[in-house]
Amino acid sequence: MAETQLPISNDLRENHGGNVLNVLYQDEHIVAIDKPPGMLVHRSPIDKHETVFAVQTLRDQLGKHVYPAHRLDRPTSGVLLFSFSSDIAAALGKQMMEKQIGKTYHALVRGFVHNSGMIDYALKYRYDKIADKHKRPQQPPQQATTVYESVQRFEVPEPVGKYQSARYTLVRLLPSTGRKHQLRRHMVHIRHPIIGDTTHGDGKQNKFAKAHFNFSNLALSCTQMGFTHPVHQKWITVNGEMHYEMRRLLDELAPFAVG
């Protein structure tokens, strides 16, 4: 099926009395936003004190109910799909489950990634004692695959831990499954943890990025998502970009780019 890009709506910059989310795509059935890092998609027992959520913020911004079609981890930014009906959300969720949605992420990772490849590594579900207290324990490892591609490498001539220099690679990641923390855990599996990952990453590298570049976010953004429109049956591509702090970090790393 030929790829079709419907017109992307203008950023909604009106004052809604709070956060304003960047709308990347909108029609009468679906809306896609650029979720900022640190924002929860919806209320969660993980943080009972949080008061800002993507679902409520977008609902207030558009003046109508929205239904999330998928999730992004709190520290992960980028393209996030919603619908204006539960049926459309379920249809998009079904596409997700059947691996019919194309997702592209960009991440900055530790070390030099020289080639492209595929990570085929099953992941055990990691339970959160609060958020997952009702889930069935002892699930077997779930099949998970991620294609990775090296985009640009950087080397900062400053020692970090046992390394004589700080080496980074900007990678493009294309997951075909959507397991919990899949990209973060897959990159750790091949010894290239994502910068800023405080759960699975390299603490020394995270401290270095904070001290030298004032970077304390997760360097992971969903930058593109493609899906078949459940109503029009046309292929839709929604393009986003890396979050501001990640782009700023890459700008500061630019003088240290290597071949």
C-alpha positions as CSV (number, residue, x, y, z in Angstrom):
1,M,0.0,0.0,0.0
2,A,1.3,3.4,-0.9
3,E,2.3,5.7,1.9
4,T,0.1,8.6,2.5
5,Q,0.9,11.6,4.7
6,L,-2.2,13.6,5.7
7,P,-1.8,17.2,6.5
8,I,-0.2,17.8,9.9
9,S,-2.1,20.3,12.1
10,N,-0.4,23.5,13.3
11,D,1.0,23.5,16.8
12,L,-1.7,24.5,19.3
13,R,-0.2,27.5,21.0
14,E,-3.3,28.9,22.6
15,N,-3.2,29.4,26.4
16,H,-5.2,26.6,27.9
17,G,-4.2,27.5,31.5
18,G,-1.5,24.8,31.7
19,N,0.8,22.6,29.6
20,V,0.2,22.8,25.8
21,L,1.0,19.6,23.9
22,N,2.5,19.7,20.4
23,V,-0.1,18.1,18.1
24,L,1.7,16.3,15.2
25,Y,-1.4,14.9,13.4
26,Q,-5.1,15.2,13.8
27,D,-8.3,14.2,12.0
28,E,-11.8,13.4,13.0
29,H,-10.8,10.0,14.5
30,I,-7.1,10.2,15.6
31,V,-4.7,12.6,17.2
32,A,-1.0,12.2,17.7
33,I,1.1,14.3,20.0
34,D,4.8,14.8,20.8
35,K,4.9,13.6,24.4
36,P,7.6,15.4,26.4
37,P,10.0,13.5,28.6
38,G,8.9,13.1,32.2
39,M,5.1,13.1,31.5
40,L,3.0,10.2,32.5
41,V,0.4,9.0,29.9
42,H,-2.3,8.6,32.5
43,R,-2.8,8.4,36.2
44,S,-0.6,5.7,37.8
45,P,-0.1,4.3,41.3
46,I,3.6,4.6,40.6
47,D,3.4,8.4,41.4
48,K,0.3,9.3,43.3
49,H,1.5,12.9,43.7
50,E,1.7,13.6,40.0
51,T,-0.9,16.0,38.7
52,V,0.0,16.4,35.0
53,F,-0.9,13.6,32.5
54,A,-1.0,13.4,28.8
55,V,-4.6,12.1,28.6
56,Q,-6.1,14.8,30.8
57,T,-3.9,17.6,29.3
58,L,-4.8,16.7,25.7
59,R,-8.5,16.3,26.7
60,D,-8.5,19.8,28.2
61,Q,-6.6,21.2,25.2
62,L,-8.9,19.8,22.6
63,G,-12.1,19.9,24.6
64,K,-13.1,16.3,24.0
65,H,-12.3,12.9,25.4
66,V,-9.3,11.0,24.1
67,Y,-8.3,7.3,24.4
68,P,-4.6,6.3,24.4
69,A,-3.8,3.7,21.7
70,H,-0.5,2.7,23.2
71,R,2.0,3.8,25.9
72,L,5.4,5.4,26.3
73,D,7.5,5.1,29.4
74,R,7.5,8.2,31.5
75,P,11.0,9.3,30.6
76,T,10.6,8.4,26.9
77,S,9.4,11.2,24.6
78,G,8.0,11.3,21.2
79,V,5.0,10.3,19.0
80,L,2.0,9.1,21.1
81,L,-1.2,8.1,19.5
82,F,-4.7,8.7,20.8
83,S,-8.2,8.3,19.3
84,F,-11.5,10.0,19.9
85,S,-13.3,6.6,20.5
86,S,-12.6,3.4,22.3
87,D,-13.3,1.4,19.2
88,I,-10.6,3.2,17.2
89,A,-8.2,2.9,20.1
90,A,-8.8,-0.9,20.2
91,A,-8.3,-1.2,16.4
92,L,-4.9,0.6,16.7
93,G,-4.0,-1.5,19.7
94,K,-4.8,-4.6,17.6
95,Q,-2.4,-3.4,14.9
96,M,0.3,-2.9,17.6
97,M,-0.2,-6.5,18.9
98,E,-0.1,-7.9,15.4
99,K,3.2,-6.0,14.6
100,Q,1.5,-4.0,11.8
101,I,2.6,-0.6,13.1
102,G,6.0,0.8,12.2
103,K,7.9,2.6,15.0
104,T,11.2,4.4,14.8
105,Y,13.1,5.7,17.8
106,H,16.4,7.6,18.2
107,A,18.7,7.1,21.1
108,L,22.1,8.2,22.3
109,V,24.0,5.2,23.7
110,R,27.3,4.5,25.4
111,G,30.2,3.4,23.2
112,F,30.7,3.1,19.5
113,V,28.1,1.1,17.5
114,H,29.8,0.5,14.2
115,N,27.2,-1.5,12.3
116,S,23.5,-2.3,11.9
117,G,22.0,-5.5,13.3
118,M,19.0,-7.1,15.0
119,I,18.7,-7.9,18.6
120,D,16.5,-11.0,19.1
121,Y,16.4,-11.4,22.9
122,A,13.4,-12.6,24.9
123,L,12.6,-10.4,27.9
124,K,11.1,-11.5,31.2
125,Y,8.3,-9.2,32.4
126,R,9.7,-6.9,35.2
127,Y,7.0,-6.3,37.8
128,D,6.5,-3.1,39.6
129,K,5.3,-3.9,43.1
130,I,2.8,-1.1,42.9
131,A,1.7,-0.7,39.3
132,D,1.8,-4.5,38.6
133,K,0.4,-5.9,41.8
134,H,-2.6,-7.4,40.0
135,K,-0.6,-9.0,37.2
136,R,0.0,-12.7,37.1
137,P,3.5,-13.4,38.3
138,Q,6.0,-15.9,36.8
139,Q,5.3,-15.2,33.1
140,P,7.7,-16.9,30.8
141,P,10.2,-14.6,28.8
142,Q,8.4,-12.8,25.9
143,Q,9.9,-12.8,22.4
144,A,11.3,-9.4,21.6
145,T,13.2,-8.1,18.5
146,T,14.8,-4.7,17.7
147,V,16.7,-3.6,14.6
148,Y,19.5,-1.0,15.3
149,E,21.4,1.3,13.0
150,S,24.4,3.5,13.7
151,V,23.7,7.1,12.7
152,Q,26.6,9.1,14.1
153,R,29.5,8.5,16.6
154,F,31.1,11.0,19.0
155,E,34.2,10.9,21.2
156,V,34.8,13.4,24.0
157,P,38.5,13.4,25.2
158,E,37.6,13.1,28.8
159,P,37.9,10.0,31.0
160,V,34.8,8.3,32.3
161,G,35.3,5.5,34.8
162,K,37.7,2.9,33.3
163,Y,37.5,4.5,29.8
164,Q,40.0,7.1,28.6
165,S,37.3,9.0,26.7
166,A,33.6,9.3,26.5
167,R,32.3,7.6,23.4
168,Y,28.7,7.8,22.2
169,T,26.6,6.7,19.2
170,L,23.3,8.1,18.0
171,V,21.3,5.1,16.9
172,R,18.1,4.5,15.1
173,L,16.0,1.8,16.7
174,L,13.1,-0.1,15.0
175,P,11.3,-2.4,17.5
176,S,8.9,-5.0,16.1
177,T,7.6,-5.8,19.5
178,G,6.6,-3.6,22.5
179,R,7.8,-5.2,25.7
180,K,8.3,-3.2,28.9
181,H,11.5,-1.2,28.6
182,Q,12.4,-3.2,25.5
183,L,14.7,-0.7,23.9
184,R,16.4,0.2,27.2
185,R,17.0,-3.5,28.1
186,H,18.0,-4.5,24.5
187,M,20.7,-1.8,24.3
188,V,22.0,-2.9,27.7
189,H,22.0,-6.5,26.4
190,I,24.5,-5.5,23.6
191,R,26.5,-3.4,26.1
192,H,25.4,0.0,24.8
193,P,23.1,1.4,27.4
194,I,21.1,4.5,26.7
195,I,22.4,7.7,28.2
196,G,20.3,8.9,31.1
197,D,18.7,5.5,31.8
198,T,18.7,5.5,35.6
199,T,17.1,2.0,35.8
200,H,19.2,-0.1,33.3
201,G,22.0,2.3,32.3
202,D,25.6,3.2,33.2
203,G,25.7,5.4,36.3
204,K,29.1,6.8,35.6
205,Q,28.1,7.8,32.0
206,N,25.0,9.4,33.3
207,K,26.9,11.4,35.9
208,F,29.4,12.5,33.2
209,A,26.5,13.7,30.9
210,K,25.0,15.6,33.8
211,A,28.3,17.2,34.9
212,H,29.7,18.1,31.4
213,F,26.5,18.7,29.4
214,N,23.9,19.4,32.0
215,F,21.9,16.5,30.6
216,S,19.7,14.5,33.0
217,N,16.9,13.2,30.8
218,L,16.6,9.8,29.0
219,A,18.2,10.1,25.5
220,L,15.3,8.2,23.9
221,S,12.6,9.5,21.6
222,C,10.0,8.0,19.3
223,T,10.5,10.0,16.1
224,Q,8.2,8.3,13.7
225,M,5.1,6.1,13.7
226,G,3.3,4.5,10.7
227,F,-0.1,2.8,10.8
228,T,-3.1,1.9,8.7
229,H,-5.9,4.2,9.4
230,P,-8.7,2.1,10.9
231,V,-11.4,4.1,9.1
232,H,-9.8,5.3,5.8
233,Q,-7.6,2.3,5.4
234,K,-4.7,4.5,4.2
235,W,-1.2,4.3,5.5
236,I,-0.4,7.3,7.8
237,T,3.1,8.4,8.8
238,V,3.4,10.7,11.8
239,N,6.8,12.3,12.2
240,G,8.2,13.8,15.4
241,E,11.6,14.7,16.6
242,M,14.0,14.1,19.4
243,H,13.1,16.1,22.5
244,Y,14.7,19.5,23.1
245,E,17.3,18.4,25.7
246,M,18.4,15.5,23.5
247,R,18.8,17.8,20.5
248,R,20.7,20.3,22.6
249,L,23.0,17.5,23.8
250,L,23.7,16.4,20.2
251,D,24.4,20.0,19.3
252,E,27.0,20.1,22.0
253,L,28.5,16.8,20.9
254,A,28.7,17.9,17.3
255,P,32.3,19.2,17.5
256,F,33.3,15.7,18.8
257,A,31.8,13.8,15.8
258,V,34.1,11.0,14.4
259,G,33.9,9.0,11.2
